[in-house]
Each structure stands twice: as structure tokens, then as C-alpha cells.
Amino acid sequence: MDNETLEVIHNREANRFEMAIEDQQAVVNYRMIGADTYNLVYAGVPPEFEGRGYGGRLVKGALEQIKAEGKRFIPTCPFIAVYVRRHPEYADFIAR
């Protein structure tokens, strides 16, 4: 499966971004702080899909949606924090 064609869906009711991989879910869970800051607390990909780029695709999709909303985020999850360090184009959207 080509991870570039996977869609990241914002499930506001569940406070998470989701990406279906075959019959499983990869997720970024968050908690809102006020009306405009996402605290990104967890990113996870099913174990059998780890190390194949799905996590990066998931995080990119979530961050692009946050950016499009004009909101900010806190990269609490260690995986997301590393991703942001490697992709400085998202630095302006980190809540200070």
C-alpha cells in the first residue's frame, strides 16, 4: 500500500486524527487547550506497519489540517516532537 495516497481524517468527536491502513487505524490523539491549540499527546501506527513511513504520513496530515485551520499545536508526543524537529516548516505553528 502506498502511504502517499492514504487520507488523514479529523475525527473531532473522538479528539483525534485517523488514517486507515488496510483494516486498521493509525491515530494522533489530542486535547484542546482553549479554542486554538491542539496538545498532540499520542501518535500511533499498528505494530505491523511500523517503520514503513505511515507515522510520518499520519503526522504530516494532522499538522497540515491544524495549519489550514490557522491554529497552533504542542508536540507532547515524542514521535511528533522529533517529526517537527526534522520538518522545520511546522515550527511557526508550535504554541509558545
TORRO-980534 format. One record per atom (N, C-alpha, C): atom name; y, x, z. Coordinates in Angstrom, 1 decimal. Layout:
TORRO-980534
<atom><atom>CA</atom><Y>Y</Y><X>X</X><Z>Z</Z></atom>
...
//
This chain:
TORRO-980534
<atom><atom>N</atom><Y>-1.2</Y><X>0.8</X><Z>0.0</Z></atom>
<atom><atom>CA</atom><Y>0.0</Y><X>0.0</X><Z>0.0</Z></atom>
<atom><atom>C</atom><Y>1.2</Y><X>0.9</X><Z>0.0</Z></atom>
<atom><atom>N</atom><Y>2.2</Y><X>0.6</X><Z>-0.9</Z></atom>
<atom><atom>CA</atom><Y>3.4</Y><X>1.3</X><Z>-1.0</Z></atom>
<atom><atom>C</atom><Y>4.4</Y><X>0.9</X><Z>0.1</Z></atom>
<atom><atom>N</atom><Y>4.8</Y><X>1.7</X><Z>1.0</Z></atom>
<atom><atom>CA</atom><Y>5.6</Y><X>1.3</X><Z>2.1</Z></atom>
<atom><atom>C</atom><Y>7.1</Y><X>1.0</X><Z>1.7</Z></atom>
<atom><atom>N</atom><Y>7.5</Y><X>1.4</X><Z>0.5</Z></atom>
<atom><atom>CA</atom><Y>8.8</Y><X>1.1</X><Z>0.0</Z></atom>
<atom><atom>C</atom><Y>9.0</Y><X>-0.3</X><Z>-0.4</Z></atom>
<atom><atom>N</atom><Y>7.9</Y><X>-1.0</X><Z>-0.7</Z></atom>
<atom><atom>CA</atom><Y>8.0</Y><X>-2.4</X><Z>-1.1</Z></atom>
<atom><atom>C</atom><Y>7.9</Y><X>-3.4</X><Z>0.1</Z></atom>
<atom><atom>N</atom><Y>7.7</Y><X>-2.9</X><Z>1.3</Z></atom>
<atom><atom>CA</atom><Y>7.5</Y><X>-3.8</X><Z>2.4</Z></atom>
<atom><atom>C</atom><Y>8.9</Y><X>-4.3</X><Z>2.9</Z></atom>
<atom><atom>N</atom><Y>8.9</Y><X>-5.5</X><Z>3.3</Z></atom>
<atom><atom>CA</atom><Y>10.2</Y><X>-6.1</X><Z>3.7</Z></atom>
<atom><atom>C</atom><Y>10.2</Y><X>-6.2</X><Z>5.3</Z></atom>
<atom><atom>N</atom><Y>11.4</Y><X>-5.8</X><Z>5.8</Z></atom>
<atom><atom>CA</atom><Y>11.6</Y><X>-5.9</X><Z>7.2</Z></atom>
<atom><atom>C</atom><Y>12.3</Y><X>-7.2</X><Z>7.5</Z></atom>
<atom><atom>N</atom><Y>11.8</Y><X>-8.1</X><Z>8.3</Z></atom>
<atom><atom>CA</atom><Y>12.3</Y><X>-9.4</X><Z>8.6</Z></atom>
<atom><atom>C</atom><Y>12.9</Y><X>-9.4</X><Z>10.0</Z></atom>
<atom><atom>N</atom><Y>14.1</Y><X>-10.0</X><Z>10.2</Z></atom>
<atom><atom>CA</atom><Y>14.7</Y><X>-10.1</X><Z>11.5</Z></atom>
<atom><atom>C</atom><Y>14.2</Y><X>-11.4</X><Z>12.1</Z></atom>
<atom><atom>N</atom><Y>13.4</Y><X>-11.3</X><Z>13.2</Z></atom>
<atom><atom>CA</atom><Y>12.9</Y><X>-12.5</X><Z>13.9</Z></atom>
<atom><atom>C</atom><Y>13.8</Y><X>-12.6</X><Z>15.2</Z></atom>
<atom><atom>N</atom><Y>14.9</Y><X>-13.3</X><Z>15.0</Z></atom>
<atom><atom>CA</atom><Y>15.9</Y><X>-13.4</X><Z>16.1</Z></atom>
<atom><atom>C</atom><Y>15.3</Y><X>-14.2</X><Z>17.4</Z></atom>
<atom><atom>N</atom><Y>14.4</Y><X>-15.1</X><Z>17.1</Z></atom>
<atom><atom>CA</atom><Y>13.8</Y><X>-15.9</X><Z>18.2</Z></atom>
<atom><atom>C</atom><Y>12.9</Y><X>-15.0</X><Z>19.1</Z></atom>
<atom><atom>N</atom><Y>12.3</Y><X>-14.0</X><Z>18.5</Z></atom>
<atom><atom>CA</atom><Y>11.4</Y><X>-13.0</X><Z>19.2</Z></atom>
<atom><atom>C</atom><Y>12.2</Y><X>-11.7</X><Z>19.6</Z></atom>
<atom><atom>N</atom><Y>13.5</Y><X>-11.6</X><Z>19.3</Z></atom>
<atom><atom>CA</atom><Y>14.2</Y><X>-10.4</X><Z>19.5</Z></atom>
<atom><atom>C</atom><Y>13.5</Y><X>-9.2</X><Z>19.0</Z></atom>
<atom><atom>N</atom><Y>13.2</Y><X>-9.3</X><Z>17.7</Z></atom>
<atom><atom>CA</atom><Y>12.5</Y><X>-8.1</X><Z>17.1</Z></atom>
<atom><atom>C</atom><Y>12.7</Y><X>-8.1</X><Z>15.5</Z></atom>
<atom><atom>N</atom><Y>12.5</Y><X>-7.0</X><Z>15.0</Z></atom>
<atom><atom>CA</atom><Y>12.4</Y><X>-6.8</X><Z>13.5</Z></atom>
<atom><atom>C</atom><Y>10.9</Y><X>-6.6</X><Z>13.2</Z></atom>
<atom><atom>N</atom><Y>10.4</Y><X>-7.2</X><Z>12.2</Z></atom>
<atom><atom>CA</atom><Y>9.0</Y><X>-7.2</X><Z>11.9</Z></atom>
<atom><atom>C</atom><Y>8.7</Y><X>-6.8</X><Z>10.5</Z></atom>
<atom><atom>N</atom><Y>7.6</Y><X>-6.1</X><Z>10.3</Z></atom>
<atom><atom>CA</atom><Y>7.2</Y><X>-5.7</X><Z>8.9</Z></atom>
<atom><atom>C</atom><Y>5.7</Y><X>-5.9</X><Z>8.9</Z></atom>
<atom><atom>N</atom><Y>5.2</Y><X>-6.7</X><Z>8.0</Z></atom>
<atom><atom>CA</atom><Y>3.8</Y><X>-6.9</X><Z>7.8</Z></atom>
<atom><atom>C</atom><Y>3.2</Y><X>-5.8</X><Z>7.0</Z></atom>
<atom><atom>N</atom><Y>2.1</Y><X>-5.2</X><Z>7.6</Z></atom>
<atom><atom>CA</atom><Y>1.3</Y><X>-4.2</X><Z>6.9</Z></atom>
<atom><atom>C</atom><Y>-0.1</Y><X>-4.8</X><Z>6.8</Z></atom>
<atom><atom>N</atom><Y>-0.5</Y><X>-5.1</X><Z>5.6</Z></atom>
<atom><atom>CA</atom><Y>-1.8</Y><X>-5.8</X><Z>5.4</Z></atom>
<atom><atom>C</atom><Y>-1.8</Y><X>-7.0</X><Z>6.3</Z></atom>
<atom><atom>N</atom><Y>-2.7</Y><X>-7.1</X><Z>7.2</Z></atom>
<atom><atom>CA</atom><Y>-2.8</Y><X>-8.3</X><Z>8.1</Z></atom>
<atom><atom>C</atom><Y>-2.3</Y><X>-8.0</X><Z>9.5</Z></atom>
<atom><atom>N</atom><Y>-1.5</Y><X>-7.0</X><Z>9.7</Z></atom>
<atom><atom>CA</atom><Y>-1.0</Y><X>-6.6</X><Z>11.0</Z></atom>
<atom><atom>C</atom><Y>0.6</Y><X>-6.5</X><Z>11.0</Z></atom>
<atom><atom>N</atom><Y>1.2</Y><X>-6.4</X><Z>12.2</Z></atom>
<atom><atom>CA</atom><Y>2.6</Y><X>-6.3</X><Z>12.3</Z></atom>
<atom><atom>C</atom><Y>3.1</Y><X>-5.0</X><Z>12.9</Z></atom>
<atom><atom>N</atom><Y>4.1</Y><X>-4.4</X><Z>12.3</Z></atom>
<atom><atom>CA</atom><Y>4.8</Y><X>-3.3</X><Z>12.9</Z></atom>
<atom><atom>C</atom><Y>6.1</Y><X>-4.0</X><Z>13.4</Z></atom>
<atom><atom>N</atom><Y>6.6</Y><X>-3.5</X><Z>14.5</Z></atom>
<atom><atom>CA</atom><Y>7.8</Y><X>-4.2</X><Z>15.1</Z></atom>
<atom><atom>C</atom><Y>8.8</Y><X>-3.2</X><Z>15.7</Z></atom>
<atom><atom>N</atom><Y>10.1</Y><X>-3.6</X><Z>15.7</Z></atom>
<atom><atom>CA</atom><Y>11.1</Y><X>-3.0</X><Z>16.5</Z></atom>
<atom><atom>C</atom><Y>11.6</Y><X>-4.1</X><Z>17.5</Z></atom>
<atom><atom>N</atom><Y>11.3</Y><X>-3.9</X><Z>18.8</Z></atom>
<atom><atom>CA</atom><Y>11.8</Y><X>-4.8</X><Z>19.8</Z></atom>
<atom><atom>C</atom><Y>13.2</Y><X>-4.4</X><Z>20.3</Z></atom>
<atom><atom>N</atom><Y>14.0</Y><X>-5.4</X><Z>20.6</Z></atom>
<atom><atom>CA</atom><Y>15.3</Y><X>-5.1</X><Z>21.1</Z></atom>
<atom><atom>C</atom><Y>15.8</Y><X>-6.1</X><Z>22.1</Z></atom>
<atom><atom>N</atom><Y>16.8</Y><X>-5.7</X><Z>22.9</Z></atom>
<atom><atom>CA</atom><Y>17.5</Y><X>-6.6</X><Z>23.8</Z></atom>
<atom><atom>C</atom><Y>19.0</Y><X>-6.5</X><Z>23.4</Z></atom>
<atom><atom>N</atom><Y>19.6</Y><X>-7.6</X><Z>23.3</Z></atom>
<atom><atom>CA</atom><Y>21.1</Y><X>-7.7</X><Z>23.0</Z></atom>
<atom><atom>C</atom><Y>21.9</Y><X>-7.3</X><Z>24.3</Z></atom>
<atom><atom>N</atom><Y>22.9</Y><X>-6.6</X><Z>24.0</Z></atom>
<atom><atom>CA</atom><Y>23.9</Y><X>-6.3</X><Z>25.1</Z></atom>
<atom><atom>C</atom><Y>25.2</Y><X>-6.9</X><Z>24.6</Z></atom>
<atom><atom>N</atom><Y>25.6</Y><X>-7.9</X><Z>25.2</Z></atom>
<atom><atom>CA</atom><Y>26.8</Y><X>-8.6</X><Z>24.7</Z></atom>
<atom><atom>C</atom><Y>26.4</Y><X>-9.3</X><Z>23.4</Z></atom>
<atom><atom>N</atom><Y>27.5</Y><X>-9.5</X><Z>22.5</Z></atom>
<atom><atom>CA</atom><Y>27.2</Y><X>-10.1</X><Z>21.3</Z></atom>
<atom><atom>C</atom><Y>27.0</Y><X>-9.2</X><Z>20.1</Z></atom>
<atom><atom>N</atom><Y>27.3</Y><X>-7.9</X><Z>20.3</Z></atom>
<atom><atom>CA</atom><Y>27.3</Y><X>-7.0</X><Z>19.2</Z></atom>
<atom><atom>C</atom><Y>26.6</Y><X>-5.7</X><Z>19.3</Z></atom>
<atom><atom>N</atom><Y>25.7</Y><X>-5.5</X><Z>20.3</Z></atom>
<atom><atom>CA</atom><Y>25.0</Y><X>-4.3</X><Z>20.5</Z></atom>
<atom><atom>C</atom><Y>23.5</Y><X>-4.6</X><Z>20.7</Z></atom>
<atom><atom>N</atom><Y>22.7</Y><X>-3.9</X><Z>19.8</Z></atom>
<atom><atom>CA</atom><Y>21.3</Y><X>-4.0</X><Z>19.9</Z></atom>
<atom><atom>C</atom><Y>20.8</Y><X>-2.8</X><Z>20.7</Z></atom>
<atom><atom>N</atom><Y>20.0</Y><X>-3.1</X><Z>21.8</Z></atom>
<atom><atom>CA</atom><Y>19.4</Y><X>-2.0</X><Z>22.5</Z></atom>
<atom><atom>C</atom><Y>17.9</Y><X>-1.9</X><Z>22.0</Z></atom>
<atom><atom>N</atom><Y>17.7</Y><X>-0.9</X><Z>21.1</Z></atom>
<atom><atom>CA</atom><Y>16.4</Y><X>-0.8</X><Z>20.4</Z></atom>
<atom><atom>C</atom><Y>15.4</Y><X>-0.1</X><Z>21.4</Z></atom>
<atom><atom>N</atom><Y>14.5</Y><X>-0.9</X><Z>22.0</Z></atom>
<atom><atom>CA</atom><Y>13.7</Y><X>-0.4</X><Z>23.1</Z></atom>
<atom><atom>C</atom><Y>12.3</Y><X>0.0</X><Z>22.7</Z></atom>
<atom><atom>N</atom><Y>11.8</Y><X>-0.4</X><Z>21.5</Z></atom>
<atom><atom>CA</atom><Y>10.5</Y><X>0.0</X><Z>21.1</Z></atom>
<atom><atom>C</atom><Y>10.3</Y><X>-0.2</X><Z>19.6</Z></atom>
<atom><atom>N</atom><Y>9.6</Y><X>0.8</X><Z>19.0</Z></atom>
<atom><atom>CA</atom><Y>9.2</Y><X>0.7</X><Z>17.6</Z></atom>
<atom><atom>C</atom><Y>7.7</Y><X>1.0</X><Z>17.6</Z></atom>
<atom><atom>N</atom><Y>6.9</Y><X>0.2</X><Z>17.0</Z></atom>
<atom><atom>CA</atom><Y>5.5</Y><X>0.5</X><Z>16.9</Z></atom>
<atom><atom>C</atom><Y>4.9</Y><X>0.0</X><Z>15.6</Z></atom>
<atom><atom>N</atom><Y>3.9</Y><X>0.8</X><Z>15.2</Z></atom>
<atom><atom>CA</atom><Y>3.1</Y><X>0.6</X><Z>14.0</Z></atom>
<atom><atom>C</atom><Y>1.7</Y><X>0.5</X><Z>14.4</Z></atom>
<atom><atom>N</atom><Y>0.9</Y><X>-0.4</X><Z>13.9</Z></atom>
<atom><atom>CA</atom><Y>-0.6</Y><X>-0.4</X><Z>14.3</Z></atom>
<atom><atom>C</atom><Y>-1.2</Y><X>1.0</X><Z>14.1</Z></atom>
<atom><atom>N</atom><Y>-2.0</Y><X>1.5</X><Z>15.1</Z></atom>
<atom><atom>CA</atom><Y>-2.5</Y><X>2.8</X><Z>15.1</Z></atom>
<atom><atom>C</atom><Y>-3.1</Y><X>3.3</X><Z>13.8</Z></atom>
<atom><atom>N</atom><Y>-3.8</Y><X>2.4</X><Z>13.1</Z></atom>
<atom><atom>CA</atom><Y>-4.5</Y><X>2.8</X><Z>11.8</Z></atom>
<atom><atom>C</atom><Y>-3.5</Y><X>3.1</X><Z>10.7</Z></atom>
<atom><atom>N</atom><Y>-2.2</Y><X>2.8</X><Z>10.9</Z></atom>
<atom><atom>CA</atom><Y>-1.2</Y><X>3.0</X><Z>9.9</Z></atom>
<atom><atom>C</atom><Y>-0.2</Y><X>4.1</X><Z>10.3</Z></atom>
<atom><atom>N</atom><Y>-0.4</Y><X>4.7</X><Z>11.4</Z></atom>
<atom><atom>CA</atom><Y>0.5</Y><X>5.8</X><Z>11.9</Z></atom>
<atom><atom>C</atom><Y>0.4</Y><X>7.0</X><Z>11.0</Z></atom>
<atom><atom>N</atom><Y>1.5</Y><X>7.7</X><Z>10.9</Z></atom>
<atom><atom>CA</atom><Y>1.6</Y><X>8.9</X><Z>10.1</Z></atom>
<atom><atom>C</atom><Y>1.6</Y><X>8.8</X><Z>8.6</Z></atom>
<atom><atom>N</atom><Y>1.9</Y><X>7.5</X><Z>8.2</Z></atom>
<atom><atom>CA</atom><Y>2.0</Y><X>7.3</X><Z>6.7</Z></atom>
<atom><atom>C</atom><Y>3.3</Y><X>6.8</X><Z>6.3</Z></atom>
<atom><atom>N</atom><Y>4.4</Y><X>6.9</X><Z>7.1</Z></atom>
<atom><atom>CA</atom><Y>5.7</Y><X>6.6</X><Z>6.7</Z></atom>
<atom><atom>C</atom><Y>6.1</Y><X>5.2</X><Z>7.0</Z></atom>
<atom><atom>N</atom><Y>5.2</Y><X>4.4</X><Z>7.6</Z></atom>
<atom><atom>CA</atom><Y>5.6</Y><X>3.0</X><Z>7.8</Z></atom>
<atom><atom>C</atom><Y>6.6</Y><X>2.9</X><Z>9.0</Z></atom>
<atom><atom>N</atom><Y>6.5</Y><X>3.7</X><Z>10.0</Z></atom>
<atom><atom>CA</atom><Y>7.5</Y><X>3.7</X><Z>11.1</Z></atom>
<atom><atom>C</atom><Y>8.9</Y><X>3.9</X><Z>10.6</Z></atom>
<atom><atom>N</atom><Y>9.1</Y><X>4.9</X><Z>9.7</Z></atom>
<atom><atom>CA</atom><Y>10.4</Y><X>5.2</X><Z>9.2</Z></atom>
<atom><atom>C</atom><Y>10.9</Y><X>4.1</X><Z>8.3</Z></atom>
<atom><atom>N</atom><Y>10.1</Y><X>3.5</X><Z>7.5</Z></atom>
<atom><atom>CA</atom><Y>10.5</Y><X>2.3</X><Z>6.7</Z></atom>
<atom><atom>C</atom><Y>10.9</Y><X>1.2</X><Z>7.6</Z></atom>
<atom><atom>N</atom><Y>10.2</Y><X>0.9</X><Z>8.7</Z></atom>
<atom><atom>CA</atom><Y>10.5</Y><X>-0.1</X><Z>9.6</Z></atom>
<atom><atom>C</atom><Y>11.9</Y><X>0.1</X><Z>10.3</Z></atom>
<atom><atom>N</atom><Y>12.1</Y><X>1.3</X><Z>10.8</Z></atom>
<atom><atom>CA</atom><Y>13.3</Y><X>1.6</X><Z>11.5</Z></atom>
<atom><atom>C</atom><Y>14.5</Y><X>1.6</X><Z>10.5</Z></atom>
<atom><atom>N</atom><Y>14.3</Y><X>2.1</X><Z>9.3</Z></atom>
<atom><atom>CA</atom><Y>15.4</Y><X>2.1</X><Z>8.3</Z></atom>
<atom><atom>C</atom><Y>15.8</Y><X>0.6</X><Z>8.0</Z></atom>
<atom><atom>N</atom><Y>14.8</Y><X>-0.3</X><Z>7.8</Z></atom>
<atom><atom>CA</atom><Y>15.0</Y><X>-1.7</X><Z>7.6</Z></atom>
<atom><atom>C</atom><Y>15.8</Y><X>-2.3</X><Z>8.7</Z></atom>
<atom><atom>N</atom><Y>15.4</Y><X>-2.0</X><Z>9.9</Z></atom>
<atom><atom>CA</atom><Y>16.1</Y><X>-2.6</X><Z>11.1</Z></atom>
<atom><atom>C</atom><Y>17.6</Y><X>-2.1</X><Z>11.1</Z></atom>
<atom><atom>N</atom><Y>17.7</Y><X>-0.8</X><Z>11.0</Z></atom>
<atom><atom>CA</atom><Y>19.1</Y><X>-0.2</X><Z>11.1</Z></atom>
<atom><atom>C</atom><Y>20.0</Y><X>-0.7</X><Z>9.9</Z></atom>
<atom><atom>N</atom><Y>19.4</Y><X>-0.9</X><Z>8.8</Z></atom>
<atom><atom>CA</atom><Y>20.2</Y><X>-1.4</X><Z>7.6</Z></atom>
<atom><atom>C</atom><Y>20.7</Y><X>-2.8</X><Z>7.9</Z></atom>
<atom><atom>N</atom><Y>19.9</Y><X>-3.6</X><Z>8.5</Z></atom>
<atom><atom>CA</atom><Y>20.3</Y><X>-5.0</X><Z>8.9</Z></atom>
<atom><atom>C</atom><Y>21.3</Y><X>-5.0</X><Z>9.9</Z></atom>
<atom><atom>N</atom><Y>21.2</Y><X>-4.2</X><Z>10.9</Z></atom>
<atom><atom>CA</atom><Y>22.2</Y><X>-4.1</X><Z>12.0</Z></atom>
<atom><atom>C</atom><Y>23.5</Y><X>-3.6</X><Z>11.4</Z></atom>
<atom><atom>N</atom><Y>23.5</Y><X>-2.6</X><Z>10.5</Z></atom>
<atom><atom>CA</atom><Y>24.7</Y><X>-2.1</X><Z>9.9</Z></atom>
<atom><atom>C</atom><Y>25.3</Y><X>-3.2</X><Z>9.0</Z></atom>
<atom><atom>N</atom><Y>24.5</Y><X>-4.0</X><Z>8.3</Z></atom>
<atom><atom>CA</atom><Y>25.1</Y><X>-5.1</X><Z>7.4</Z></atom>
<atom><atom>C</atom><Y>25.8</Y><X>-6.1</X><Z>8.3</Z></atom>
<atom><atom>N</atom><Y>25.3</Y><X>-6.3</X><Z>9.5</Z></atom>
<atom><atom>CA</atom><Y>25.9</Y><X>-7.3</X><Z>10.4</Z></atom>
<atom><atom>C</atom><Y>27.2</Y><X>-6.8</X><Z>11.0</Z></atom>
<atom><atom>N</atom><Y>27.5</Y><X>-5.5</X><Z>10.8</Z></atom>
<atom><atom>CA</atom><Y>28.7</Y><X>-4.9</X><Z>11.4</Z></atom>
<atom><atom>C</atom><Y>28.5</Y><X>-4.7</X><Z>12.9</Z></atom>
<atom><atom>N</atom><Y>27.3</Y><X>-4.6</X><Z>13.4</Z></atom>
<atom><atom>CA</atom><Y>27.0</Y><X>-4.4</X><Z>14.8</Z></atom>
<atom><atom>C</atom><Y>26.6</Y><X>-2.9</X><Z>15.1</Z></atom>
<atom><atom>N</atom><Y>26.4</Y><X>-2.7</X><Z>16.4</Z></atom>
<atom><atom>CA</atom><Y>26.0</Y><X>-1.3</X><Z>16.8</Z></atom>
<atom><atom>C</atom><Y>24.7</Y><X>-1.4</X><Z>17.5</Z></atom>
<atom><atom>N</atom><Y>24.1</Y><X>-0.2</X><Z>17.8</Z></atom>
<atom><atom>CA</atom><Y>22.8</Y><X>-0.1</X><Z>18.4</Z></atom>
<atom><atom>C</atom><Y>22.7</Y><X>1.1</X><Z>19.4</Z></atom>
<atom><atom>N</atom><Y>21.8</Y><X>1.0</X><Z>20.3</Z></atom>
<atom><atom>CA</atom><Y>21.5</Y><X>2.0</X><Z>21.3</Z></atom>
<atom><atom>C</atom><Y>20.0</Y><X>2.4</X><Z>21.0</Z></atom>
<atom><atom>N</atom><Y>19.8</Y><X>3.6</X><Z>20.6</Z></atom>
<atom><atom>CA</atom><Y>18.4</Y><X>4.0</X><Z>20.2</Z></atom>
<atom><atom>C</atom><Y>17.6</Y><X>4.5</X><Z>21.5</Z></atom>
<atom><atom>N</atom><Y>17.2</Y><X>3.5</X><Z>22.3</Z></atom>
<atom><atom>CA</atom><Y>16.5</Y><X>3.7</X><Z>23.5</Z></atom>
<atom><atom>C</atom><Y>15.1</Y><X>4.3</X><Z>23.2</Z></atom>
<atom><atom>N</atom><Y>14.4</Y><X>3.7</X><Z>22.2</Z></atom>
<atom><atom>CA</atom><Y>13.1</Y><X>4.1</X><Z>21.9</Z></atom>
<atom><atom>C</atom><Y>13.1</Y><X>5.6</X><Z>21.3</Z></atom>
<atom><atom>N</atom><Y>12.3</Y><X>6.4</X><Z>21.9</Z></atom>
<atom><atom>CA</atom><Y>12.3</Y><X>7.8</X><Z>21.4</Z></atom>
<atom><atom>C</atom><Y>12.0</Y><X>8.0</X><Z>19.9</Z></atom>
<atom><atom>N</atom><Y>11.2</Y><X>7.2</X><Z>19.3</Z></atom>
<atom><atom>CA</atom><Y>11.0</Y><X>7.3</X><Z>17.9</Z></atom>
<atom><atom>C</atom><Y>12.2</Y><X>7.0</X><Z>17.1</Z></atom>
<atom><atom>N</atom><Y>12.9</Y><X>6.0</X><Z>17.5</Z></atom>
<atom><atom>CA</atom><Y>14.2</Y><X>5.6</X><Z>16.8</Z></atom>
<atom><atom>C</atom><Y>15.2</Y><X>6.7</X><Z>17.1</Z></atom>
<atom><atom>N</atom><Y>15.3</Y><X>7.2</X><Z>18.3</Z></atom>
<atom><atom>CA</atom><Y>16.3</Y><X>8.3</X><Z>18.5</Z></atom>
<atom><atom>C</atom><Y>16.1</Y><X>9.5</X><Z>17.6</Z></atom>
<atom><atom>N</atom><Y>14.8</Y><X>9.9</X><Z>17.4</Z></atom>
<atom><atom>CA</atom><Y>14.5</Y><X>11.0</X><Z>16.5</Z></atom>
<atom><atom>C</atom><Y>14.9</Y><X>10.6</X><Z>15.1</Z></atom>
<atom><atom>N</atom><Y>14.6</Y><X>9.4</X><Z>14.7</Z></atom>
<atom><atom>CA</atom><Y>14.9</Y><X>9.0</X><Z>13.3</Z></atom>
<atom><atom>C</atom><Y>16.4</Y><X>9.1</X><Z>13.1</Z></atom>
<atom><atom>N</atom><Y>17.2</Y><X>8.6</X><Z>14.0</Z></atom>
<atom><atom>CA</atom><Y>18.6</Y><X>8.7</X><Z>13.9</Z></atom>
<atom><atom>C</atom><Y>19.2</Y><X>10.1</X><Z>13.8</Z></atom>
<atom><atom>N</atom><Y>18.6</Y><X>11.0</X><Z>14.6</Z></atom>
<atom><atom>CA</atom><Y>19.0</Y><X>12.4</X><Z>14.5</Z></atom>
<atom><atom>C</atom><Y>18.7</Y><X>13.0</X><Z>13.2</Z></atom>
<atom><atom>N</atom><Y>17.6</Y><X>12.5</X><Z>12.5</Z></atom>
<atom><atom>CA</atom><Y>17.3</Y><X>13.0</X><Z>11.2</Z></atom>
<atom><atom>C</atom><Y>18.0</Y><X>12.3</X><Z>10.1</Z></atom>
<atom><atom>N</atom><Y>18.7</Y><X>11.2</X><Z>10.4</Z></atom>
<atom><atom>CA</atom><Y>19.4</Y><X>10.4</X><Z>9.4</Z></atom>
<atom><atom>C</atom><Y>20.8</Y><X>10.2</X><Z>9.9</Z></atom>
<atom><atom>N</atom><Y>21.7</Y><X>11.2</X><Z>9.8</Z></atom>
<atom><atom>CA</atom><Y>23.0</Y><X>11.0</X><Z>10.4</Z></atom>
<atom><atom>C</atom><Y>23.9</Y><X>10.0</X><Z>9.8</Z></atom>
<atom><atom>N</atom><Y>23.4</Y><X>9.4</X><Z>8.7</Z></atom>
<atom><atom>CA</atom><Y>24.2</Y><X>8.3</X><Z>8.1</Z></atom>
<atom><atom>C</atom><Y>24.3</Y><X>7.1</X><Z>9.1</Z></atom>
<atom><atom>N</atom><Y>23.5</Y><X>7.0</X><Z>10.1</Z></atom>
<atom><atom>CA</atom><Y>23.5</Y><X>5.9</X><Z>11.0</Z></atom>
<atom><atom>C</atom><Y>24.3</Y><X>6.2</X><Z>12.3</Z></atom>
<atom><atom>N</atom><Y>24.8</Y><X>7.4</X><Z>12.4</Z></atom>
<atom><atom>CA</atom><Y>25.4</Y><X>7.9</X><Z>13.7</Z></atom>
<atom><atom>C</atom><Y>26.7</Y><X>7.0</X><Z>14.0</Z></atom>
<atom><atom>N</atom><Y>27.4</Y><X>6.6</X><Z>13.0</Z></atom>
<atom><atom>CA</atom><Y>28.6</Y><X>5.8</X><Z>13.3</Z></atom>
<atom><atom>C</atom><Y>28.3</Y><X>4.4</X><Z>13.8</Z></atom>
<atom><atom>N</atom><Y>27.0</Y><X>4.0</X><Z>13.8</Z></atom>
<atom><atom>CA</atom><Y>26.7</Y><X>2.7</X><Z>14.3</Z></atom>
<atom><atom>C</atom><Y>26.0</Y><X>2.7</X><Z>15.7</Z></atom>
<atom><atom>N</atom><Y>26.0</Y><X>3.9</X><Z>16.3</Z></atom>
<atom><atom>CA</atom><Y>25.4</Y><X>4.1</X><Z>17.7</Z></atom>
<atom><atom>C</atom><Y>26.5</Y><X>3.6</X><Z>18.6</Z></atom>
<atom><atom>N</atom><Y>26.2</Y><X>2.8</X><Z>19.6</Z></atom>
<atom><atom>CA</atom><Y>27.1</Y><X>2.3</X><Z>20.6</Z></atom>
<atom><atom>C</atom><Y>27.5</Y><X>3.4</X><Z>21.5</Z></atom>
<atom><atom>N</atom><Y>28.8</Y><X>3.6</X><Z>21.7</Z></atom>
<atom><atom>CA</atom><Y>29.2</Y><X>4.7</X><Z>22.6</Z></atom>
<atom><atom>C</atom><Y>29.5</Y><X>4.2</X><Z>24.0</Z></atom>
//
